[in-house]
């Protein structure tokens, strides 16, 4: 894969150097930046890596996969505190919440299970054993299905009515981030160990296309811009934002980005792209030009995040490091 010849070298407009003591200060992020820190929610005594998140907007709750702690933190966003912690997990990685069924799904990398919790009490109702390395989780609300990437290469489809696995889609290697285009019946999947992006036909339960990533590798985060028919992918080697045509995989653009990215989101309202990186930064791109319009520091290892369009907030998971305890950083897009 080669960068589009028309793609220009990108120069970051805003780069800030701050001491660790000022990182969680609301005043550290000026209004003119793409994101402004609004709040810091402490997670308490949580150690190790923090993975992905999901949300219950009705109850204003955030679910945090505390992988290194073998727990899931349930955060009351309005009260800005942890209200409950689910224990007994094995390296929780992906989380999905199905609003219509009031059900929480937690994928565990350590034992390959998907634990299922229902209702406001979060008592475990059932469990599905997929075999190994259950990872990212996506929710197909229209068809009431849960899709989980796992193992040496597969997507498992889980029926929300029976909470049972009903099918799987075979892939060439372990899937990392993937997204569903429910209207088109497609899934777009990062498969870094195969140096490719896979396209799957969901109703047919099979992979139908493979897009080579060429010299770029370690493609972990992925998002969709359905308005422009673009697939957005972050590579770690080198650290680049890649943009591909959703219809045929043609490379559209390639832009320099922060390092060790693990989450990527498209803000349709503002036509922006948000990237969270373990190198300790957030990058904001214009989704029309793919130029970086802002960069701001977070903390080393804060590479997972969740953008919720309904509440218009970006939540970044900051792991415990140095003298700072684990926390959720709440960013408000500005303006």
C-alpha positions as CSV (number, residue, x, y, z in Angstrom):
1,X,0.0,0.0,0.0
2,X,1.5,3.4,-1.0
3,X,0.4,6.8,0.2
4,X,-1.8,8.8,-2.3
5,X,0.5,11.0,-4.3
6,X,-1.7,14.0,-3.5
7,X,-1.3,13.5,0.2
8,X,0.7,16.3,1.7
9,X,3.1,16.2,4.7
10,X,1.1,17.2,7.7
11,X,2.4,19.7,10.3
12,X,0.7,19.6,13.7
13,X,-0.9,22.9,14.6
14,X,-0.9,22.5,18.3
15,X,1.8,20.6,20.3
16,X,1.9,21.0,24.0
17,X,4.6,20.0,26.4
18,X,3.5,19.7,30.0
19,X,4.8,18.3,33.3
20,X,3.0,15.2,34.6
21,X,1.6,17.2,37.4
22,X,-0.4,19.4,35.1
23,X,-1.9,16.7,32.8
24,X,-5.1,16.3,34.7
25,X,-5.8,20.1,35.1
26,X,-8.8,21.4,33.3
27,X,-7.0,24.6,32.6
28,X,-4.3,22.7,30.7
29,X,-6.4,22.5,27.5
30,X,-7.4,25.9,25.9
31,X,-10.8,26.3,24.4
32,X,-9.5,26.6,20.9
33,X,-8.3,23.0,20.9
34,X,-10.2,20.1,19.4
35,X,-10.9,18.7,22.8
36,X,-11.1,20.2,26.3
37,X,-10.6,18.2,29.5
38,X,-13.9,18.5,31.4
39,X,-13.4,16.1,34.3
40,X,-11.2,13.4,35.8
41,X,-12.9,10.3,37.3
42,X,-10.7,8.3,39.7
43,X,-10.9,4.5,39.3
44,X,-9.3,3.7,42.6
45,X,-6.8,1.0,43.2
46,X,-6.7,-0.4,39.7
47,X,-3.3,-1.7,38.5
48,X,-2.0,-2.7,35.1
49,X,-3.3,-2.2,31.6
50,X,-6.8,-0.9,30.9
51,X,-8.5,-2.1,27.7
52,X,-11.8,-1.1,25.9
53,X,-15.0,0.5,27.2
54,X,-18.7,0.6,26.5
55,X,-21.6,2.7,27.9
56,X,-25.2,2.7,29.1
57,X,-26.3,6.3,28.1
58,X,-29.7,5.9,29.8
59,X,-28.1,5.3,33.3
60,X,-25.1,7.4,32.4
61,X,-22.7,4.6,33.2
62,X,-19.4,3.7,31.7
63,X,-18.0,0.1,31.6
64,X,-14.3,-0.2,31.8
65,X,-12.3,-3.3,31.0
66,X,-9.6,-3.3,33.7
67,X,-7.5,-6.1,32.0
68,X,-4.5,-6.0,34.3
69,X,-6.8,-6.0,37.4
70,X,-9.1,-8.9,36.1
71,X,-12.1,-6.6,36.8
72,X,-14.7,-4.4,35.0
73,X,-15.3,-1.0,36.6
74,X,-18.8,0.4,36.4
75,X,-18.5,4.2,36.5
76,X,-21.4,6.6,37.3
77,X,-20.5,9.4,34.9
78,X,-22.9,11.9,36.4
79,X,-21.6,11.3,40.0
80,X,-18.0,10.9,38.7
81,X,-17.3,7.8,40.7
82,X,-17.0,4.0,40.5
83,X,-20.3,2.6,41.7
84,X,-19.5,-1.2,41.3
85,X,-16.7,-3.5,40.2
86,X,-17.2,-6.9,38.5
87,X,-14.7,-9.4,39.7
88,X,-13.6,-13.0,38.9
89,X,-12.8,-12.2,35.3
90,X,-9.7,-13.3,33.2
91,X,-8.1,-10.4,31.4
92,X,-11.3,-8.6,30.2
93,X,-10.6,-7.0,26.8
94,X,-13.8,-6.1,24.9
95,X,-17.2,-4.9,26.2
96,X,-20.5,-4.4,24.5
97,X,-23.9,-3.2,25.9
98,X,-27.2,-4.0,24.2
99,X,-29.6,-1.3,25.3
100,X,-32.8,-3.0,24.2
101,X,-32.0,-6.1,26.3
102,X,-30.3,-4.3,29.1
103,X,-27.4,-6.8,28.8
104,X,-23.7,-6.4,29.2
105,X,-21.2,-8.6,27.4
106,X,-17.6,-8.9,28.5
107,X,-15.0,-10.8,26.4
108,X,-12.0,-12.3,28.3
109,X,-8.7,-12.9,26.7
110,X,-7.4,-15.0,29.5
111,X,-9.9,-17.9,29.2
112,X,-11.7,-17.1,25.9
113,X,-15.1,-16.6,27.6
114,X,-17.8,-14.1,27.1
115,X,-19.5,-13.3,30.4
116,X,-23.1,-12.0,30.2
117,X,-24.6,-9.7,32.8
118,X,-28.2,-8.5,32.7
119,X,-30.2,-5.7,34.3
120,X,-29.2,-3.0,36.7
121,X,-27.8,-5.4,39.3
122,X,-25.0,-6.7,37.0
123,X,-25.3,-10.3,38.3
124,X,-23.7,-12.8,35.9
125,X,-26.5,-14.6,34.0
126,X,-24.6,-16.9,31.6
127,X,-21.3,-17.6,29.9
128,X,-20.1,-18.6,26.4
129,X,-16.8,-20.3,26.1
130,X,-15.3,-19.4,22.7
131,X,-12.0,-21.2,23.2
132,X,-9.2,-18.6,23.4
133,X,-8.4,-14.9,23.3
134,X,-11.9,-13.4,23.2
135,X,-11.2,-9.8,22.3
136,X,-13.2,-6.9,20.7
137,X,-17.0,-6.8,21.0
138,X,-19.5,-5.1,18.7
139,X,-23.2,-4.8,19.0
140,X,-25.6,-5.2,16.0
141,X,-28.7,-3.5,17.5
142,X,-30.8,-4.0,14.4
143,X,-30.5,-7.8,14.5
144,X,-30.0,-8.1,18.2
145,X,-26.7,-9.9,17.7
146,X,-23.3,-9.6,19.5
147,X,-20.1,-10.1,17.4
148,X,-16.9,-11.1,19.2
149,X,-13.4,-11.4,17.7
150,X,-11.5,-14.4,19.1
151,X,-8.9,-17.1,18.7
152,X,-6.5,-17.6,15.8
153,X,-9.0,-16.1,13.4
154,X,-12.8,-15.8,13.7
155,X,-15.8,-13.6,14.5
156,X,-18.4,-15.3,16.7
157,X,-22.0,-14.2,16.3
158,X,-24.1,-14.4,19.4
159,X,-27.9,-14.2,19.5
160,X,-29.1,-11.8,22.2
161,X,-32.4,-13.7,22.7
162,X,-30.8,-17.0,23.6
163,X,-27.3,-15.7,24.5
164,X,-25.9,-18.6,22.5
165,X,-23.3,-18.7,19.7
166,X,-25.2,-19.1,16.4
167,X,-22.4,-18.8,13.8
168,X,-18.8,-17.8,13.1
169,X,-16.9,-16.2,10.3
170,X,-13.4,-17.6,9.7
171,X,-10.5,-15.2,9.2
172,X,-6.8,-15.7,8.3
173,X,-5.5,-14.6,11.8
174,X,-6.6,-13.1,15.1
175,X,-8.9,-10.1,14.5
176,X,-8.2,-6.9,16.3
177,X,-10.6,-3.9,16.0
178,X,-13.5,-4.3,13.6
179,X,-16.7,-2.3,12.8
180,X,-20.1,-3.3,11.5
181,X,-21.9,-1.6,8.6
182,X,-25.2,-3.1,9.4
183,X,-27.1,-1.4,6.5
184,X,-24.7,-3.0,4.0
185,X,-24.3,-6.3,5.9
186,X,-20.6,-5.9,6.1
187,X,-17.9,-6.1,8.7
188,X,-14.5,-4.4,8.2
189,X,-11.8,-6.1,10.3
190,X,-8.1,-5.4,11.1
191,X,-6.1,-8.6,10.9
192,X,-2.6,-7.4,11.7
193,X,-0.8,-10.8,11.7
194,X,-2.0,-11.3,8.1
195,X,-1.0,-7.7,7.2
196,X,-4.5,-7.0,5.9
197,X,-7.9,-5.6,6.4
198,X,-10.7,-8.2,5.9
199,X,-14.2,-7.6,4.6
200,X,-16.9,-10.0,5.7
201,X,-20.4,-10.6,4.5
202,X,-22.4,-10.9,7.7
203,X,-25.6,-12.6,6.3
204,X,-23.4,-15.0,4.3
205,X,-21.1,-15.6,7.2
206,X,-18.0,-15.4,5.2
207,X,-15.0,-13.3,4.3
208,X,-15.4,-11.8,0.8
209,X,-12.4,-9.5,0.4
210,X,-8.8,-8.9,1.6
211,X,-7.1,-5.6,1.4
212,X,-3.3,-5.7,1.8
213,X,-1.7,-3.1,4.1
214,X,1.5,-3.3,2.2
215,X,4.5,-1.8,4.1
216,X,2.3,-0.5,6.9
217,X,1.8,-2.9,9.8
218,X,0.3,-3.4,13.3
219,X,-3.1,-2.1,12.2
220,X,-5.1,-2.2,15.5
221,X,-7.8,0.6,15.7
222,X,-10.5,0.9,13.0
223,X,-13.5,3.2,12.5
224,X,-16.0,3.8,9.7
225,X,-17.0,7.1,8.2
226,X,-20.3,6.0,6.6
227,X,-21.0,9.5,5.2
228,X,-17.9,9.5,3.0
229,X,-17.7,5.7,2.6
230,X,-14.3,5.6,4.2
231,X,-12.6,3.0,6.4
232,X,-10.2,4.6,8.9
233,X,-7.3,2.6,10.2
234,X,-4.5,3.4,12.6
235,X,-1.1,1.7,12.1
236,X,1.6,1.5,14.8
237,X,4.4,0.7,12.4
238,X,4.9,3.4,11.2
239,X,2.5,5.5,13.3
240,X,0.0,6.6,10.6
241,X,-3.7,7.2,10.0
242,X,-4.7,5.3,6.8
243,X,-7.9,6.1,4.9
244,X,-9.4,3.6,2.5
245,X,-12.4,3.6,0.2
246,X,-15.1,1.4,1.8
247,X,-16.2,0.1,-1.6
248,X,-12.9,-1.4,-3.0
249,X,-10.1,-0.8,-0.4
250,X,-8.3,1.8,-2.5
251,X,-5.9,4.0,-0.5
252,X,-7.2,7.5,-0.1
253,X,-4.8,9.2,2.3
254,X,-2.0,8.5,4.8
255,X,-1.1,10.9,7.6
256,X,1.4,11.0,10.4
257,X,-0.1,10.3,13.9
258,X,0.7,9.6,17.5
259,X,2.3,6.3,18.4
260,X,0.9,3.1,20.0
261,X,-2.7,3.8,19.1
262,X,-5.5,1.5,20.3
263,X,-8.7,3.4,19.7
264,X,-10.1,5.6,16.9
265,X,-13.4,7.3,16.5
266,X,-15.3,9.4,13.8
267,X,-17.2,12.4,15.0
268,X,-19.9,12.9,12.3
269,X,-21.2,16.1,13.8
270,X,-17.9,17.9,13.5
271,X,-16.3,15.9,10.8
272,X,-13.4,15.0,13.0
273,X,-11.4,11.9,13.9
274,X,-10.1,11.2,17.4
275,X,-7.1,8.9,18.1
276,X,-5.9,7.8,21.5
277,X,-2.3,6.6,21.8
278,X,-0.2,4.8,24.4
279,X,2.6,7.2,23.6
280,X,0.6,9.6,25.8
281,X,-1.3,11.8,23.4
282,X,-4.6,12.4,21.6
283,X,-4.6,13.4,18.0
284,X,-7.5,15.2,16.3
285,X,-7.9,15.1,12.5
286,X,-10.1,17.0,10.1
287,X,-12.1,14.2,8.5
288,X,-12.4,16.1,5.2
289,X,-8.7,16.8,4.6
290,X,-7.1,14.3,7.0
291,X,-4.9,17.0,8.3
292,X,-4.1,16.9,12.0
293,X,-5.6,19.9,13.7
294,X,-4.7,19.3,17.3
295,X,-2.4,17.1,19.5
296,X,-2.6,17.1,23.3
297,X,-0.9,15.1,26.0
298,X,-2.5,12.5,28.2
299,X,-0.3,10.0,30.1
300,X,1.9,7.1,28.9
301,X,-0.2,4.0,28.3
302,X,-3.5,5.9,28.0
303,X,-4.3,4.3,24.6
304,X,-7.9,3.2,24.9
305,X,-10.9,5.5,24.7
306,X,-14.6,5.7,23.9
307,X,-16.4,8.5,22.0
308,X,-20.2,8.6,22.7
309,X,-22.0,10.8,20.1
310,X,-25.2,10.7,22.2
311,X,-23.5,12.5,25.1
312,X,-20.9,14.2,23.0
313,X,-17.9,13.2,25.1
314,X,-14.7,11.3,24.6
315,X,-13.6,9.1,27.5
316,X,-9.9,8.2,27.8
317,X,-8.6,5.4,30.1
318,X,-5.4,6.5,31.9
319,X,-3.7,3.6,33.6
320,X,-1.8,4.0,36.9
321,X,1.7,5.3,36.3
322,X,4.3,7.0,38.5
323,X,2.4,8.9,41.2
324,X,-0.9,9.0,39.3
325,X,-3.6,6.5,40.0
326,X,-5.8,5.1,37.3
327,X,-8.5,7.4,36.1
328,X,-11.0,8.2,33.3
329,X,-10.3,11.5,31.5
330,X,-13.5,13.1,30.2
331,X,-13.0,15.3,27.2
332,X,-15.6,17.6,25.6
333,X,-15.2,18.4,21.9
334,X,-14.7,22.1,21.3
335,X,-16.1,24.1,19.8
